[in-house]
Amino acid sequence: LAQMAVIGLPVPPGFTVTTEVCTHFYEHGKAYPEGLREQVEQALALVESRLGQKFGDKENPLLVSVRSGARASMPGMMDTVLNLGLNDDTVEGLASRSGDRRFAFDSYRRFVQMYADVVLGLDIAPFERLLERAKRRRGVEMDYELTAQDLEVLVATYKARIFDETDKDFPDEPAEQLWGAIGAVFGSWMNQRAQTYRRLNDIPASWGTAVNVQAMVFGNM
């Protein structure tokens, strides 16, 4: 992504938390280096200024993806979170700016489910059952046939499920969401599928992964 940006290709703005941080993360009990939070805040502010959006803003929210960036390609081996920054306030801003309330709440419910899976480590199957139940109530077969109201109810149902499983509310504060996702991506460097892939492809575990935080871009906006 950085190389594409350097040569002038239209890459959505973002920033990288480097592999050195991953090494520190594992050598210090999953703690981050001193000053990292301030650096992330500064990088995020630069992304905001370039797009004219604000992380957590109710009217024009910046949403981001959080992805791995290993030195060697490891497709599908590590975790990703999309649409990060959505909550009950920012989803209204997304709905207003896109002119599509259904799209906004579909993005929101996908984010909540992905966060529950990737960051909170919850089984995805109960969320899929809740989705199927919503479609049965509506009398439809396909996800895209659910209405904005159906999806809004589904988001609340997902959040209730998360509380039942964790005894904690889903994190609505975008900064908390972001640090949860960064930790999850670093954590996925040592998941079983990543370790197996590295062993089969002679990739040293000491390399670590970077974390790429990049502005979301939607084709309908």
Rosetta blueprint (number, residue, H / E / L):
1 L L
2 A H
3 Q H
4 M H
5 A H
6 V H
7 I L
8 G L
9 L L
10 P L
11 V L
12 P L
13 P L
14 G E
15 F E
16 T E
17 V E
18 T L
19 T H
20 E H
21 V H
22 C H
23 T H
24 H H
25 F H
26 Y H
27 E H
28 H L
29 G L
30 K L
31 A L
32 Y L
33 P L
34 E L
35 G L
36 L H
37 R H
38 E H
39 Q H
40 V H
41 E H
42 Q H
43 A H
44 L H
45 A H
46 L H
47 V H
48 E H
49 S H
50 R H
51 L H
52 G L
53 Q L
54 K E
55 F E
56 G L
57 D L
58 K L
59 E L
60 N L
61 P E
62 L E
63 L L
64 V E
65 S E
66 V E
67 R E
68 S E
69 G E
70 A E
71 R L
72 A L
73 S L
74 M L
75 P L
76 G L
77 M L
78 M L
79 D L
80 T L
81 V E
82 L E
83 N E
84 L E
85 G L
86 L L
87 N L
88 D L
89 D L
90 T H
91 V H
92 E H
93 G H
94 L H
95 A H
96 S H
97 R H
98 S H
99 G L
100 D L
101 R H
102 R H
103 F H
104 A H
105 F H
106 D H
107 S H
108 Y H
109 R H
110 R H
111 F H
112 V H
113 Q H
114 M H
115 Y H
116 A H
117 D H
118 V H
119 V L
120 L L
121 G L
122 L L
123 D L
124 I L
125 A H
126 P H
127 F H
128 E H
129 R H
130 L H
131 L H
132 E H
133 R H
134 A H
135 K H
136 R H
137 R H
138 R H
139 G L
140 V L
141 E L
142 M L
143 D H
144 Y H
145 E H
146 L L
147 T L
148 A H
149 Q H
150 D H
151 L H
152 E H
153 V H
154 L H
155 V H
156 A H
157 T H
158 Y H
159 K H
160 A H
161 R H
162 I H
163 F H
164 D H
165 E H
166 T H
167 D L
168 K L
169 D L
170 F L
171 P L
172 D L
173 E L
174 P H
175 A H
176 E H
177 Q H
178 L H
179 W H
180 G H
181 A H
182 I H
183 G H
184 A H
185 V H
186 F H
187 G H
188 S H
189 W L
190 M L
191 N L
192 Q H
193 R H
194 A H
195 Q H
196 T H
197 Y H
198 R H
199 R H
200 L H
201 N L
202 D L
203 I L
204 P L
205 A H
206 S H
207 W H
208 G L
209 T E
210 A E
211 V E
212 N E
213 V E
214 Q E
215 A E
216 M L
217 V L
218 F L
219 G L
220 N L
221 M L
